[in-house]
Amino acid sequence: MAKRHMKQLKLLTLGLSMVVFAGCQTTSHLSPVVEDAQVQAIVQPFAEIKQQQKRPVVALVLGSGGARGYAHIGVLEVLEQQGIRPDFIVGTSAGSIVGSIYASGKSAAEMREIALKHKANDVRELNVSLKGFLDGKKVEDYVNEQVHNMPLQKMKIPMYVVATELKDGTKTVFNHGNTGQAVRASASIPSMFVPTKIRNIEYVDGGLVSPVPVEVARDLGADIVIAVDILAQPIHTETTNVWGLFNQNINIMQGRLAEEELKDADIVIQPDLREKAHIFDVKGREMTMQAGVDAAKEKLANIQGAIQSKTKQTDSNQQDLVLKMNSSTPSP
Protein backbone atom coordinates (compact mmCIF):
# COMPACT_ATOMS: atom_id res chain seq x y z
CA MET A 1 0.00 0.00 0.00
CA ALA A 2 2.78 2.42 0.93
CA LYS A 3 4.62 1.63 -2.29
CA ARG A 4 1.50 2.32 -4.31
CA HIS A 5 1.01 5.73 -2.64
CA MET A 6 4.64 6.62 -3.27
CA LYS A 7 4.20 5.65 -6.92
CA GLN A 8 1.10 7.86 -7.19
CA LEU A 9 2.98 10.79 -5.64
CA LYS A 10 5.84 10.28 -8.07
CA LEU A 11 3.44 10.22 -11.02
CA LEU A 12 1.72 13.34 -9.75
CA THR A 13 4.92 15.31 -9.40
CA LEU A 14 5.92 14.17 -12.87
CA GLY A 15 2.63 15.41 -14.22
CA LEU A 16 2.71 18.66 -12.31
CA SER A 17 6.00 19.47 -13.89
CA MET A 18 4.12 19.90 -17.16
CA VAL A 19 2.61 23.05 -15.86
CA VAL A 20 5.77 24.20 -17.64
CA PHE A 21 6.61 22.37 -20.89
CA ALA A 22 10.25 23.13 -20.35
CA GLY A 23 13.49 22.20 -22.05
CA CYS A 24 16.37 20.48 -20.30
CA GLN A 25 18.55 23.41 -19.30
CA THR A 26 19.48 24.09 -15.69
CA THR A 27 18.58 27.34 -13.96
CA SER A 28 21.33 27.71 -11.38
CA HIS A 29 23.24 30.30 -13.42
CA LEU A 30 20.34 32.73 -13.81
CA SER A 31 20.94 36.34 -12.93
CA PRO A 32 18.06 37.59 -10.78
CA VAL A 33 15.29 39.69 -12.22
CA VAL A 34 15.14 42.55 -9.76
CA GLU A 35 11.78 44.18 -10.47
CA ASP A 36 8.76 42.28 -9.18
CA ALA A 37 5.83 41.45 -11.43
CA GLN A 38 3.26 44.19 -11.25
CA VAL A 39 0.28 45.88 -12.87
CA GLN A 40 0.76 49.18 -14.67
CA ALA A 41 -2.25 51.01 -16.02
CA ILE A 42 -2.02 51.94 -19.70
CA VAL A 43 -4.78 53.93 -21.39
CA GLN A 44 -5.78 52.49 -24.78
CA PRO A 45 -2.45 50.72 -25.38
CA PHE A 46 -3.33 49.64 -28.94
CA ALA A 47 -5.27 52.67 -30.19
CA GLU A 48 -2.50 53.70 -32.60
CA ILE A 49 -2.89 50.42 -34.52
CA LYS A 50 -6.36 51.49 -35.58
CA GLN A 51 -5.39 55.11 -36.15
CA GLN A 52 -2.09 54.66 -37.98
CA GLN A 53 -2.23 51.17 -39.48
CA LYS A 54 -5.99 51.33 -40.09
CA ARG A 55 -6.64 47.73 -39.16
CA PRO A 56 -8.34 45.84 -36.32
CA VAL A 57 -6.50 44.90 -33.13
CA VAL A 58 -6.14 41.11 -32.87
CA ALA A 59 -5.74 39.42 -29.48
CA LEU A 60 -4.82 35.80 -28.83
CA VAL A 61 -6.22 34.41 -25.58
CA LEU A 62 -4.62 31.21 -24.26
CA GLY A 63 -6.58 29.42 -21.57
CA SER A 64 -5.68 27.27 -18.58
CA GLY A 65 -5.55 23.47 -18.60
CA GLY A 66 -2.29 22.02 -17.28
CA ALA A 67 -0.67 19.49 -19.61
CA ARG A 68 -3.20 20.35 -22.27
CA GLY A 69 -1.16 23.51 -22.73
CA TYR A 70 0.79 21.60 -25.37
CA ALA A 71 -2.23 22.17 -27.64
CA HIS A 72 -1.51 25.91 -27.58
CA ILE A 73 1.73 25.21 -29.41
CA GLY A 74 -0.13 23.50 -32.24
CA VAL A 75 -2.44 26.49 -32.56
CA LEU A 76 0.53 28.87 -32.68
CA GLU A 77 2.11 26.79 -35.44
CA VAL A 78 -0.94 27.15 -37.67
CA LEU A 79 -1.39 30.87 -37.02
CA GLU A 80 2.29 31.53 -37.66
CA GLN A 81 2.26 29.54 -40.91
CA GLN A 82 -0.68 31.63 -42.11
CA GLY A 83 1.01 34.92 -41.18
CA ILE A 84 -1.51 35.66 -38.43
CA ARG A 85 0.40 37.50 -35.71
CA PRO A 86 -1.54 38.70 -32.68
CA ASP A 87 -1.07 42.27 -31.52
CA PHE A 88 -1.03 41.00 -27.95
CA ILE A 89 -1.46 37.79 -25.97
CA VAL A 90 -3.40 37.18 -22.77
CA GLY A 91 -2.70 33.96 -20.88
CA THR A 92 -3.91 32.12 -17.81
CA SER A 93 -1.94 29.33 -16.10
CA ALA A 94 -0.69 26.96 -18.84
CA GLY A 95 -1.64 29.65 -21.35
CA SER A 96 0.59 32.17 -19.60
CA ILE A 97 3.53 29.77 -19.82
CA VAL A 98 3.16 29.12 -23.53
CA GLY A 99 2.20 32.72 -24.26
CA SER A 100 5.07 34.38 -22.43
CA ILE A 101 7.75 32.20 -24.01
CA TYR A 102 6.27 32.74 -27.46
CA ALA A 103 5.85 36.47 -26.85
CA SER A 104 9.55 36.74 -25.98
CA GLY A 105 10.42 36.01 -29.60
CA LYS A 106 10.61 32.23 -29.94
CA SER A 107 9.05 30.69 -33.04
CA ALA A 108 6.36 28.02 -32.93
CA ALA A 109 8.93 25.51 -34.20
CA GLU A 110 11.23 26.38 -31.31
CA MET A 111 8.32 25.98 -28.92
CA ARG A 112 7.66 22.48 -30.26
CA GLU A 113 11.32 21.57 -29.83
CA ILE A 114 11.28 22.79 -26.23
CA ALA A 115 8.16 20.75 -25.51
CA LEU A 116 9.58 17.54 -26.91
CA LYS A 117 12.78 17.90 -24.85
CA HIS A 118 10.91 18.40 -21.60
CA LYS A 119 12.01 16.35 -18.58
CA ALA A 120 10.14 16.01 -15.32
CA ASN A 121 12.97 17.31 -13.14
CA ASP A 122 13.32 20.53 -15.10
CA VAL A 123 10.70 22.28 -12.98
CA ARG A 124 9.86 19.80 -10.23
CA GLU A 125 10.64 21.02 -6.75
CA LEU A 126 8.95 19.38 -3.77
CA ASN A 127 8.51 21.66 -0.79
CA VAL A 128 5.86 20.21 1.50
CA SER A 129 4.16 22.87 3.62
CA LEU A 130 0.71 23.63 5.00
CA LYS A 131 -0.11 25.55 1.81
CA GLY A 132 1.09 23.07 -0.81
CA PHE A 133 3.74 20.51 -1.63
CA LEU A 134 5.29 22.08 -4.73
CA ASP A 135 7.30 25.27 -4.71
CA GLY A 136 7.00 27.24 -7.93
CA LYS A 137 10.39 28.97 -7.73
CA LYS A 138 11.89 26.53 -10.19
CA VAL A 139 9.04 27.29 -12.58
CA GLU A 140 9.77 31.01 -12.23
CA ASP A 141 13.46 30.51 -12.89
CA TYR A 142 12.85 28.30 -15.88
CA VAL A 143 10.48 30.72 -17.56
CA ASN A 144 12.90 33.59 -16.97
CA GLU A 145 15.65 31.51 -18.53
CA GLN A 146 13.52 30.80 -21.60
CA VAL A 147 12.69 34.49 -22.06
CA HIS A 148 16.28 35.54 -21.26
CA ASN A 149 15.09 37.51 -18.22
CA MET A 150 13.00 39.74 -20.48
CA PRO A 151 10.43 41.63 -18.37
CA LEU A 152 6.81 41.67 -19.45
CA GLN A 153 6.89 45.27 -20.69
CA LYS A 154 9.67 44.44 -23.17
CA MET A 155 8.14 41.38 -24.81
CA LYS A 156 8.29 41.26 -28.62
CA ILE A 157 4.53 40.70 -28.51
CA PRO A 158 2.82 42.48 -25.58
CA MET A 159 1.94 39.87 -22.95
CA TYR A 160 -0.64 39.94 -20.16
CA VAL A 161 -0.61 37.31 -17.42
CA VAL A 162 -3.74 36.58 -15.37
CA ALA A 163 -3.53 35.47 -11.72
CA THR A 164 -5.89 35.40 -8.73
CA GLU A 165 -5.26 37.35 -5.55
CA LEU A 166 -5.71 34.71 -2.85
CA LYS A 167 -7.10 36.83 -0.03
CA ASP A 168 -10.06 38.38 -1.84
CA GLY A 169 -10.27 36.35 -5.04
CA THR A 170 -9.83 39.30 -7.38
CA LYS A 171 -8.40 39.01 -10.88
CA THR A 172 -4.95 40.49 -11.41
CA VAL A 173 -3.44 41.11 -14.85
CA PHE A 174 0.34 41.47 -14.75
CA ASN A 175 1.91 43.45 -17.58
CA HIS A 176 5.18 44.72 -16.11
CA GLY A 177 8.27 43.35 -14.40
CA ASN A 178 9.40 39.80 -13.66
CA THR A 179 7.86 37.53 -16.31
CA GLY A 180 8.68 34.25 -14.57
CA GLN A 181 7.25 35.49 -11.30
CA ALA A 182 3.98 36.54 -12.97
CA VAL A 183 3.70 33.16 -14.72
CA ARG A 184 4.49 31.35 -11.47
CA ALA A 185 1.60 33.20 -9.82
CA SER A 186 -0.74 32.45 -12.73
CA ALA A 187 0.05 28.72 -12.58
CA SER A 188 0.04 28.22 -8.79
CA ILE A 189 -2.71 25.63 -8.49
CA PRO A 190 -4.16 25.95 -4.96
CA SER A 191 -3.29 23.22 -2.44
CA MET A 192 -0.67 21.80 -4.79
CA PHE A 193 1.57 24.78 -5.37
CA VAL A 194 2.52 27.10 -2.55
CA PRO A 195 0.93 30.50 -3.34
CA THR A 196 3.26 32.97 -5.01
CA LYS A 197 3.98 35.97 -2.81
CA ILE A 198 4.66 39.27 -4.59
CA ARG A 199 5.08 42.40 -2.49
CA ASN A 200 3.44 40.66 0.48
CA ILE A 201 0.37 39.65 -1.53
CA GLU A 202 -0.29 35.97 -2.24
CA TYR A 203 -1.45 34.88 -5.68
CA VAL A 204 -2.79 31.58 -7.02
CA ASP A 205 -3.86 30.13 -10.36
CA GLY A 206 -5.61 32.61 -12.65
CA GLY A 207 -7.96 29.87 -13.82
CA LEU A 208 -9.95 30.26 -10.61
CA VAL A 209 -11.39 33.56 -11.83
CA SER A 210 -10.65 33.66 -15.56
CA PRO A 211 -9.76 30.34 -17.23
CA VAL A 212 -10.02 31.83 -20.74
CA PRO A 213 -9.51 35.59 -20.22
CA VAL A 214 -11.51 37.00 -23.13
CA GLU A 215 -12.81 39.92 -21.06
CA VAL A 216 -9.26 41.06 -20.35
CA ALA A 217 -8.55 41.16 -24.09
CA ARG A 218 -11.69 43.20 -24.74
CA ASP A 219 -10.83 45.64 -21.97
CA LEU A 220 -7.42 46.15 -23.57
CA GLY A 221 -9.06 47.17 -26.83
CA ALA A 222 -9.14 44.01 -28.94
CA ASP A 223 -11.39 44.15 -32.02
CA ILE A 224 -10.88 40.47 -32.75
CA VAL A 225 -10.40 37.90 -29.99
CA ILE A 226 -9.10 34.45 -30.91
CA ALA A 227 -9.62 32.31 -27.81
CA VAL A 228 -8.10 28.87 -27.28
CA ASP A 229 -10.03 26.74 -24.79
CA ILE A 230 -8.14 23.61 -23.68
CA LEU A 231 -10.38 22.57 -20.80
CA ALA A 232 -11.68 19.04 -21.31
CA GLN A 233 -15.36 18.28 -21.07
CA PRO A 234 -16.08 16.57 -17.70
CA ILE A 235 -17.74 13.61 -19.42
CA HIS A 236 -14.37 12.65 -20.92
CA THR A 237 -12.38 12.81 -17.69
CA GLU A 238 -11.08 9.75 -15.81
CA THR A 239 -12.38 9.70 -12.21
CA THR A 240 -11.17 6.34 -10.88
CA ASN A 241 -8.33 7.80 -8.81
CA VAL A 242 -7.62 10.80 -6.60
CA TRP A 243 -5.79 12.73 -9.29
CA GLY A 244 -8.58 12.14 -11.79
CA LEU A 245 -11.06 13.45 -9.24
CA PHE A 246 -8.94 16.55 -8.72
CA ASN A 247 -8.81 17.00 -12.48
CA GLN A 248 -12.58 16.66 -12.68
CA ASN A 249 -13.08 19.32 -10.00
CA ILE A 250 -11.02 21.76 -12.05
CA ASN A 251 -12.90 20.88 -15.25
CA ILE A 252 -16.28 21.49 -13.64
CA MET A 253 -15.37 24.71 -11.82
CA GLN A 254 -13.37 26.32 -14.61
CA GLY A 255 -15.54 24.95 -17.42
CA ARG A 256 -18.58 26.95 -16.36
CA LEU A 257 -16.56 30.13 -16.04
CA ALA A 258 -14.97 29.53 -19.41
CA GLU A 259 -18.34 28.98 -21.05
CA GLU A 260 -19.42 32.49 -20.05
CA GLU A 261 -16.11 34.07 -21.06
CA LEU A 262 -16.11 32.44 -24.49
CA LYS A 263 -19.43 34.05 -25.43
CA ASP A 264 -17.56 37.30 -26.05
CA ALA A 265 -14.84 35.80 -28.28
CA ASP A 266 -14.93 36.17 -32.07
CA ILE A 267 -13.23 32.85 -32.72
CA VAL A 268 -13.12 29.92 -30.28
CA ILE A 269 -10.61 27.15 -30.90
CA GLN A 270 -11.31 24.02 -28.85
CA PRO A 271 -8.85 21.16 -29.51
CA ASP A 272 -10.40 17.71 -29.25
CA LEU A 273 -8.35 16.49 -26.29
CA ARG A 274 -10.70 14.13 -24.49
CA GLU A 275 -8.53 11.38 -23.03
CA LYS A 276 -5.47 12.35 -25.07
CA ALA A 277 -4.08 14.32 -22.17
CA HIS A 278 -5.17 14.53 -18.57
CA ILE A 279 -4.40 17.77 -16.83
CA PHE A 280 -1.12 16.41 -15.43
CA ASP A 281 -0.16 13.98 -18.19
CA VAL A 282 3.09 14.62 -20.04
CA LYS A 283 3.12 11.49 -22.21
CA GLY A 284 0.82 12.51 -25.01
CA ARG A 285 2.52 15.81 -25.88
CA GLU A 286 2.81 15.18 -29.63
CA MET A 287 -0.80 14.04 -29.84
CA THR A 288 -1.89 17.07 -27.84
CA MET A 289 0.03 19.49 -30.05
CA GLN A 290 -1.53 17.85 -33.11
CA ALA A 291 -4.98 18.36 -31.61
CA GLY A 292 -4.16 22.07 -31.46
CA VAL A 293 -3.03 22.04 -35.09
CA ASP A 294 -6.21 20.30 -36.25
CA ALA A 295 -8.53 22.59 -34.30
CA ALA A 296 -6.78 25.75 -35.53
CA LYS A 297 -6.95 24.61 -39.17
CA GLU A 298 -10.70 24.09 -38.83
CA LYS A 299 -11.08 27.73 -37.74
CA LEU A 300 -8.72 29.34 -40.26
CA ALA A 301 -11.46 30.47 -42.65
CA ASN A 302 -13.37 32.02 -39.72
CA ILE A 303 -10.27 33.85 -38.50
CA GLN A 304 -9.40 35.20 -41.93
CA GLY A 305 -13.03 36.19 -42.53
CA ALA A 306 -13.22 38.04 -39.21
CA ILE A 307 -10.01 39.95 -39.94
CA GLN A 308 -11.20 40.95 -43.43
CA SER A 309 -14.60 42.02 -42.13
CA LYS A 310 -13.18 44.06 -39.26
CA THR A 311 -10.58 45.64 -41.56
CA LYS A 312 -13.32 46.91 -43.87
CA GLN A 313 -15.25 48.17 -40.87
CA THR A 314 -12.16 49.98 -39.54
CA ASP A 315 -11.58 51.62 -42.96
CA SER A 316 -15.20 52.73 -43.08
CA ASN A 317 -15.03 54.17 -39.56
CA GLN A 318 -11.85 56.06 -40.44
CA GLN A 319 -13.43 57.52 -43.57
CA ASP A 320 -16.50 58.60 -41.60
CA LEU A 321 -14.25 60.26 -39.03
CA VAL A 322 -12.33 62.17 -41.72
CA LEU A 323 -15.56 63.35 -43.35
CA LYS A 324 -16.92 64.48 -40.00
CA MET A 325 -13.72 66.38 -39.20
CA ASN A 326 -13.71 68.05 -42.63
CA SER A 327 -17.35 69.09 -42.34
CA SER A 328 -16.74 70.62 -38.92
CA THR A 329 -13.71 72.64 -40.08
CA PRO A 330 -14.72 76.26 -40.80
CA SER A 331 -14.03 77.58 -44.31
CA PRO A 332 -11.25 80.22 -44.59
C-alpha positions, 0 to 999 in steps of 0.5 A, spaced: 500 500 500 505 504 501 509 503 495 502 504 491 502 511 494 509 513 493 508 511 486 502 515 485 505 521 488 511 520 483 506 520 477 503 526 480 509 530 481 511 528 474 505 530 471 505 537 475 512 538 472 508 539 465 505 546 468 511 548 464 513 544 458 520 546 459 526 544 455 532 540 459 537 546 461 538 548 468 537 554 472 542 555 477 546 560 473 540 565 472 541 572 474 536 575 478 530 579 475 530 585 480 523 588 479 517 584 481 511 582 477 506 588 477 500 591 474 501 598 470 495 602 467 495 603 460 490 607 457 488 604 450 495 601 449 493 599 442 489 605 439 494 607 434 494 600 430 487 602 428 489 610 427 495 609 424 495 602 421 488 602 419 486 595 421 483 591 427 487 589 433 487 582 434 488 578 441 490 571 442 487 568 448 490 562 451 486 558 456 488 554 462 488 546 462 495 544 465 498 538 460 493 540 455 497 547 454 501 543 449 495 544 444 496 551 444 503 550 441 499 546 435 495 552 434 501 557 434 504 553 429 498 554 424 497 561 425 504 563 424 504 559 418 498 563 415 502 569 417 496 571 423 500 574 428 496 577 434 497 584 436 497 581 444 497 575 448 493 574 454 494 567 458 492 564 464 496 558 467 498 553 462 496 559 457 501 564 460 507 559 460 506 558 452 504 565 451 510 568 455 515 564 451 512 565 445 511 572 446 519 573 448 520 572 440 521 564 440 518 561 433 512 556 434 517 551 431 522 552 437 516 551 442 515 544 439 522 543 440 522 545 447 516 541 448 519 535 446 525 535 450 521 536 456 524 532 462 520 532 469 525 534 473 526 541 469 521 544 474 519 539 479 521 542 486 517 538 492 517 543 498 511 540 503 508 545 507 501 547 510 499 551 503 502 546 498 507 541 496 510 544 490 514 550 490 513 554 484 520 557 484 523 553 479 518 554 474 519 562 475 526 561 474 525 556 468 520 561 464 525 567 466 531 563 462 527 561 456 525 568 455 532 571 457 530 575 463 526 579 459 520 583 463 513 583 461 513 590 458 519 588 453 516 582 450 516 582 442 509 581 442 505 584 448 503 579 454 498 579 459 498 574 465 492 573 469 492 570 476 488 570 482 489 574 488 488 569 494 485 573 499 479 576 496 479 572 489 480 578 485 483 578 478 490 580 477 493 582 470 500 582 470 503 586 464 510 589 467 516 586 471 518 579 472 515 575 467 517 568 470 514 570 477 507 573 474 507 566 470 508 562 477 503 566 480 498 564 474 500 557 474 500 556 482 494 551 483 491 551 490 493 546 495 498 543 490 503 549 489 505 554 494 501 560 493 506 565 489 507 571 494 509 578 490 510 584 495 506 581 500 500 579 496 499 571 495 497 569 488 494 563 485 492 560 479 488 565 474 484 559 472 480 560 478 477 567 476 478 567 468 480 560 465 479 563 458 480 571 459 476 574 453 474 579 457 481 582 459 482 582 451 476 586 450 478 591 456 485 592 452 481 594 446 481 588 442 477 588 435 478 580 434 479 575 440 481 568 438 480 564 444 483 557 445 479 553 450 483 547 452 479 545 458 476 538 457 469 536 457 467 533 464 464 527 461 471 525 458 475 525 464 477 519 468 475 519 475 477 512 478 483 515 482 484 521 486 488 525 481 482 524 476 477 526 481 482 533 482 482 533 475 474 533 474 473 538 480 477 543 475 474 541 469 467 542 472 469 549 476 473 552 470 468 549 465 462 553 467 466 560 467 470 559 461 463 557 457 461 564 459 467 568 457 467 564 451 461 568 449 464 574 447 470 571 443 470 572 435 473 565 434 473 559 439 478 554 438 477 548 442 482 542 440 479 535 441 483 532 447 478 528 451 482 522 453 489 524 449 491 528 455 489 529 462 491 535 466 497 532 469 499 527 463 506 529 459 506 522 455 501 525 449 505 531 448 505 530 440 498 528 440 496 534 444 500 538 439 496 535 433 490 536 436 491 544 437 493 544 429 487 540 427 482 545 431 486 551 428 486 549 421 478 548 422 477 555 424 482 558 419 477 560 414 473 564 420 479 567 423 481 570 416 473 572 414 473 576 421 479 579 420 477 581 413 470 584 415 473 588 421 478 591 416 473 593 412 469 596 418 475 599 420 476 603 414 469 605 413 469 608 420 476 612 419 473 615 412 466 617 416 471 620 421 475 624 416 468 626 413 466 628 419 472 632 421 472 636 414 465 638 415 466 641 422 472 645 419 470 652 418 471 655 411 477 660 410 
